[in-house]
Structures are given as structure tokens and as C-alpha cells.
Amino acid sequence: MKQILVNRNTELETGGKDLINTVEVRNLTEQARQNKLAVLEGALTVENWLSKMISHFFFSQNDDKKVIFDEMVINSDWCSFAAKRKLLLYIINKEKLLHGSEKEKFDAELRKVMSLRNAFAHGKLSSDGNAVWLSYFDGSPHKQELTDQYLTDVESRLQSAWECCIELAQKMGAIKSVKAVAPNCTIPTH
């Protein structure tokens, strides 16, 4: 299959150095781009669960209206992750599906996934050949070094949000049971 070559939105940071090992920069940023794709895939997996639960709430059976609803509303460009989160929280409150700290944890997990998704989707990668940073805006400018520990934390956050979605989907009756296997959102390190 053909690989499309595009501007990959990565900058070299000289940091006052005269020489930069461009091969090392390329290797580091290529791994960072793969991690970026894994984060976006993980966030999309969580968003797809939100869609499934919302759709189930309105149409618990598979019928033509459910398909139309999914196509016209849930999968439309104006039904963002944030809109789905708010709609699902309304359903949670209306149906009394989660309470207290359980509901707060669920919302916090979704907010964090949204924040990570936005940072990786809209942020800019940079490298000096020794490290890679993600620069993004989330209320204010941020610059995060993509260390193994940070990526492990991101992976854990995506896993936790996914598990919260599975539990809620089971509670709603949107799914019957799920094998205890996480989605393939592992973020490779080195």
C-alpha cells in the first residue's frame, strides 16, 4: 500500500546547540507519531462507546430508526465528543445509573480523555534529538515531554475510561457481557 507523505507538523528545537542529529530526531518523532495515533485510537474507542450507549437509550432494539438516528445525529460532525459526554450525563442522571463518586469518576475520566484527544489531535510535536515534546493549548499553553512515564499514565487513563464505559454499557443493558480484554490502545515505548 502506498504511504502518503505529508507535513508531519514536527519542529526541530535547537536549544542553543549547533548540531542536531536529524536521524535521531526522525526516529524519536516517528515513535511519537505512532503514540499519537494510539492515543487518538483509544479516545475514538471511548467515544464510540458513548455513541453506542446513547443510541441504545433511544432505541434499545435494532431497527431502521436507530440506523437513521446514528447516521444523522450520533455520527454527524456536530455531535462532538463533548456533546456526547453531556448527552450521556443527562441520561445517567435521568435514569439514575451512577451516583456520587462513581458518577464524578466517570465524568472525570471522560473529560481527561477529551483533553488528551484534543492535545494529541491539535498539538504540535517537537524534538531536539534527545526528547520529544507535545505543545498544546488547554486553557493555557502547555508543553509536555513525552516520557515513558507520561505515556504509561496516558495509557492507564484510556484503559480506565474504557472500563468505565464497559461497566456503564452493561448496567444500561446496551451489552450483555464483555471479555476482560482491553482494546488495542497500548502505547509502545522505545
Secondary structure, DSSP 4 states (H G I P E B T S, - for coil): -PPPP----EEE--TT-S---HHHHHHHHHHHHHHHHHHHHHHHHHHHHHHHHHHHHH-SS--HHHHHHIIIIITSTTS-HHHHHHHHHHHHHHHT---HHHHHHHHHHHHHHHHHHHHHHH-EEEE-SS-EEEEEESSSEEEEE--HHHHHHHHHHHHHHHHHHHHHHHHHTS-S---S---S------
